[in-house]
Amino acid sequence: MAASAAASSHSAPSSSTCKRDSMRFLHDLNSQCPLSIPCASSPIQVNGESLESAMSSIRNNEYDEYAAVLFYASWCPFSSIFQSSFSTLSSMYPQIKHIMVDQTSVLPSVFSRYGIHSVPSLLIVNQRTRVRYHGRKDLHSIVNFYKRTTGLDPVVDMVEGTSCSSESEQKVLRFWRGGASSKDTFLREPYLFLAIMFVLSRAFLCLFPEIASRVMAIWLAYIPRLNMEIFGESRQLIGRALHLVDVKRMWSKLKTSALLISDVMTAESVNAKAYPLADANLTMTIHDLVQQAANYKQLKKGANEATKTLNRGISEFVVMAADTEPLEILLHLPLLAEDKNVPYVFVPSKQALGRACGVTRPVIACSVTSNEGSQLKSQIQQLKDAIEKLLI
């Protein structure tokens, strides 16, 4: 019995001592492999609505609770490196809520609201402040940022044992150093590949500016011209159609019509002394004929020139602008035109009359002169008859 008691007394301490040694071994093992700690918390993946609810709960919390928010993009290789460090940080600081926001799961306005213009970006927020991290992306620098911002120390020090992230870093470095083929790079990141090619080409042209001129000279010297005859009959038909249709004149009429819409709207507000005043259709006809007369050298612009044509007896009709200020500087022209038996008419806008005369400045009066061999003789006579109907 004594021997058995002694044996039991020796066996009990040995078993308890072995248990304490196993616990010390597990603690040492956890300190060397911190990612296997069962109490470590994982970052929370949220969308736009979940992010707003989490931020509102932090603002309304009576305790000074901190939250770390990582804005990342799944397509970005640098974000994948930061995600592994962020997971490690969630184990080092379980008292801080860690939230991850993917760029593809939220609207762009969410990134703009928090001032995020690039990924990856890290924010630490609480009830009062919101601090963004600017610095190196290694774990040691981020831990120092956590300490400065929150005043908290990590529960477990994992800075020295974070060699696991080196694999992803080496993967990214292999990607940039040529580990992937050019075809794979172009298929994976086409815009980045094109941007790099553009920057390299611009840098090459800045370093060697004479290359561009030489390439253009070689192109003009040796590259054959485009033979338009390959279009055959279609090219000839297009040319004939353009020859039959006066495109320039049609465009001029369309532009004049559009401008007259605003000009004729002011006809009701013109001076009552501007009589007779042409309506919209007659104004368009007058402008068209004035433009043709300018092309045929049968137009005199300005009140003084119009007065000279009336005195010399070479004026077919006189056109005046009703919005001239003051209008009294033109009222001698109707009296002189009646004395010479020459039709006269007012149009709403001096700016539109200037455009019809072929100038950019306003024209307050003009006179269409006579010419025996003019091709405009019939059109001038028709317009004179229309003006005389207004005077009756």
SVG drawing of the C-alpha trace seen along z (x, -y; Angstrom):
<svg xmlns="http://www.w3.org/2000/svg" viewBox="-52 -114 69 116">
<polyline fill="none" stroke="black" stroke-width="0.4" points="0.0,0.0 2.8,-2.3 4.5,-1.5 1.4,-2.1 0.8,-5.3 4.3,-6.4 3.9,-5.4 0.7,-7.3 2.3,-10.3 5.1,-10.2 2.7,-9.7 0.4,-12.5 3.0,-15.2 4.5,-13.9 1.2,-14.0 0.5,-17.5 4.0,-18.6 3.5,-17.0 0.3,-18.9 1.9,-22.2 4.7,-21.5 2.2,-20.8 0.4,-24.1 3.7,-25.9 4.4,-24.2 1.1,-25.2 1.7,-28.8 5.1,-28.8 3.6,-27.2 0.9,-29.9 3.5,-32.6 5.4,-31.3 2.3,-30.7 0.0,-33.5 -2.5,-33.0 -3.7,-29.8 -4.8,-31.5 -8.5,-30.6 -9.5,-33.9 -8.3,-35.9 -11.1,-37.8 -11.4,-38.0 -12.2,-41.2 -15.8,-41.8 -16.7,-42.1 -19.4,-44.7 -21.2,-46.5 -22.5,-50.1 -25.5,-49.7 -23.6,-47.6 -20.8,-50.1 -23.2,-53.0 -24.9,-51.0 -21.5,-50.0 -20.3,-53.7 -23.5,-54.9 -23.2,-52.3 -19.7,-53.5 -20.8,-57.2 -23.7,-56.4 -21.7,-54.1 -21.2,-55.5 -17.8,-53.9 -14.8,-55.2 -14.7,-52.3 -12.4,-52.2 -12.9,-50.7 -10.4,-50.1 -11.8,-50.3 -9.9,-49.0 -11.0,-50.1 -9.6,-47.8 -10.2,-46.5 -10.2,-42.8 -8.4,-43.3 -5.5,-45.3 -2.4,-43.2 -1.4,-45.7 -4.8,-45.3 -4.2,-41.6 -0.9,-42.2 -2.7,-44.8 -5.5,-42.3 -3.1,-39.8 -1.6,-42.5 -5.1,-43.6 -6.0,-40.1 -2.9,-40.0 -3.8,-43.3 -7.3,-42.0 -5.5,-39.3 -3.1,-41.8 -5.9,-44.2 -9.1,-42.1 -10.5,-45.1 -10.7,-47.1 -13.4,-46.2 -11.8,-45.6 -14.0,-46.2 -13.2,-45.6 -15.0,-47.3 -14.6,-46.1 -14.7,-48.7 -17.0,-46.5 -19.6,-46.1 -20.3,-49.8 -21.3,-52.9 -18.5,-55.4 -20.3,-57.9 -19.3,-55.9 -15.6,-56.2 -16.1,-59.9 -17.9,-60.4 -14.9,-59.1 -12.3,-60.8 -10.9,-57.6 -9.3,-58.3 -7.0,-55.3 -6.8,-51.7 -5.8,-50.3 -6.7,-52.9 -6.9,-52.5 -9.1,-54.5 -9.3,-54.4 -12.5,-56.0 -14.2,-56.5 -16.9,-58.8 -14.9,-62.0 -12.2,-61.5 -11.5,-59.8 -7.8,-59.4 -6.4,-58.1 -3.2,-56.2 -0.4,-57.7 2.8,-55.8 4.5,-52.5 2.3,-49.4 4.5,-47.1 3.1,-45.7 5.5,-47.5 4.6,-51.0 0.9,-50.2 1.2,-49.0 3.0,-52.2 0.1,-54.1 -2.4,-52.0 -0.4,-52.9 -0.3,-56.6 -4.0,-56.9 -5.6,-54.7 -3.0,-54.6 -3.5,-50.8 -0.7,-48.2 -1.2,-44.9 -2.4,-42.0 0.0,-39.7 3.2,-40.9 3.2,-39.4 5.5,-41.9 8.5,-39.6 6.5,-36.5 4.9,-38.0 7.0,-36.3 3.8,-34.7 3.0,-37.9 6.3,-37.8 4.9,-35.2 2.2,-37.5 4.8,-40.3 7.1,-38.1 4.2,-37.2 3.5,-40.9 7.2,-41.5 7.4,-38.6 4.4,-40.1 6.1,-43.4 9.6,-41.9 8.3,-39.8 7.2,-36.6 4.1,-36.7 4.2,-36.9 3.2,-40.1 0.1,-38.4 -1.1,-37.5 -0.3,-41.0 -2.2,-42.6 -5.3,-40.3 -5.2,-40.9 -4.5,-44.6 -5.2,-46.0 -5.6,-49.7 -2.4,-49.5 -0.5,-48.0 -1.7,-50.7 -1.0,-53.5 2.6,-52.2 3.0,-52.1 1.7,-55.6 4.1,-57.0 7.0,-55.2 6.2,-56.6 5.8,-60.1 9.1,-59.8 10.8,-58.5 9.5,-61.5 10.6,-63.9 14.1,-62.5 14.3,-62.2 12.0,-64.8 13.5,-64.6 12.4,-61.0 8.7,-62.0 9.6,-64.4 11.7,-61.8 9.0,-59.2 6.5,-61.6 8.9,-62.3 9.4,-58.6 5.7,-58.1 5.0,-60.8 7.9,-59.7 7.3,-55.9 3.7,-55.1 1.5,-55.2 -1.4,-57.6 -5.0,-56.3 -6.4,-55.6 -9.9,-57.1 -10.7,-55.2 -11.3,-52.1 -14.7,-53.5 -15.6,-53.4 -19.1,-54.6 -20.2,-55.4 -17.6,-58.2 -18.8,-59.7 -22.4,-59.5 -21.6,-61.3 -19.7,-64.0 -22.6,-64.5 -25.1,-64.7 -23.0,-67.3 -22.7,-69.3 -26.4,-69.4 -27.2,-70.3 -25.7,-73.6 -24.8,-72.4 -23.2,-75.7 -26.3,-77.7 -28.6,-75.2 -26.4,-75.5 -26.4,-79.2 -30.2,-79.3 -30.6,-76.9 -28.3,-79.0 -30.1,-82.2 -33.4,-80.6 -32.2,-79.5 -30.9,-83.0 -34.1,-84.6 -36.1,-82.8 -34.5,-84.9 -34.4,-88.0 -38.1,-88.0 -39.2,-87.4 -38.1,-91.0 -40.3,-92.5 -43.1,-93.4 -40.7,-95.5 -39.2,-97.6 -39.8,-101.3 -43.1,-102.2 -41.3,-104.6 -39.6,-101.6 -42.2,-101.3 -42.7,-99.2 -41.4,-96.3 -40.9,-93.0 -42.3,-89.8 -40.3,-86.6 -40.7,-85.2 -40.0,-88.5 -37.0,-89.1 -35.6,-85.8 -36.0,-86.7 -34.4,-90.1 -31.4,-88.6 -31.0,-86.0 -31.1,-88.6 -28.7,-90.9 -26.3,-88.1 -26.4,-87.4 -26.0,-91.1 -22.9,-91.2 -21.5,-88.3 -22.3,-90.1 -20.8,-93.4 -24.3,-95.1 -24.4,-96.1 -23.4,-99.2 -23.3,-98.9 -23.9,-101.7 -26.3,-104.7 -23.9,-107.1 -23.3,-104.7 -27.1,-104.1 -27.6,-107.9 -25.0,-108.2 -26.8,-105.5 -30.1,-107.3 -28.6,-110.6 -26.9,-109.0 -30.1,-107.2 -28.5,-103.7 -30.4,-102.2 -32.9,-99.4 -34.2,-99.3 -32.9,-100.2 -32.9,-98.0 -32.7,-99.4 -32.4,-97.8 -35.3,-98.5 -33.3,-98.0 -30.9,-100.9 -30.4,-103.1 -31.3,-105.9 -33.5,-105.2 -33.6,-108.9 -30.2,-108.6 -31.9,-106.6 -35.2,-108.4 -33.8,-110.6 -33.4,-107.6 -37.2,-106.9 -37.8,-110.5 -35.0,-110.5 -36.2,-107.1 -39.8,-108.4 -38.4,-111.5 -36.5,-109.2 -39.3,-106.7 -37.2,-103.9 -38.7,-101.1 -37.4,-100.8 -38.1,-98.4 -37.0,-97.7 -35.8,-94.3 -35.8,-93.4 -32.1,-92.9 -29.0,-94.9 -26.8,-91.9 -28.7,-89.6 -28.4,-92.2 -24.7,-92.4 -24.4,-88.6 -26.4,-88.8 -24.0,-91.5 -21.1,-89.2 -19.6,-91.0 -19.4,-90.1 -20.3,-93.6 -23.9,-95.0 -25.1,-96.9 -27.8,-99.5 -28.6,-100.1 -27.7,-98.9 -28.6,-99.5 -28.9,-97.1 -27.6,-98.8 -28.7,-98.4 -26.8,-96.6 -28.2,-96.1 -26.6,-92.7 -27.2,-91.4 -28.5,-87.9 -30.4,-89.1 -32.7,-91.4 -35.8,-89.3 -35.3,-88.5 -34.8,-92.2 -38.0,-93.1 -40.0,-90.5 -38.7,-91.8 -39.4,-95.4 -43.0,-94.5 -43.3,-92.8 -41.9,-95.8 -44.3,-98.2 -47.2,-96.1 -46.1,-96.8 -46.1,-100.5 -49.6,-100.6"/>
</svg>
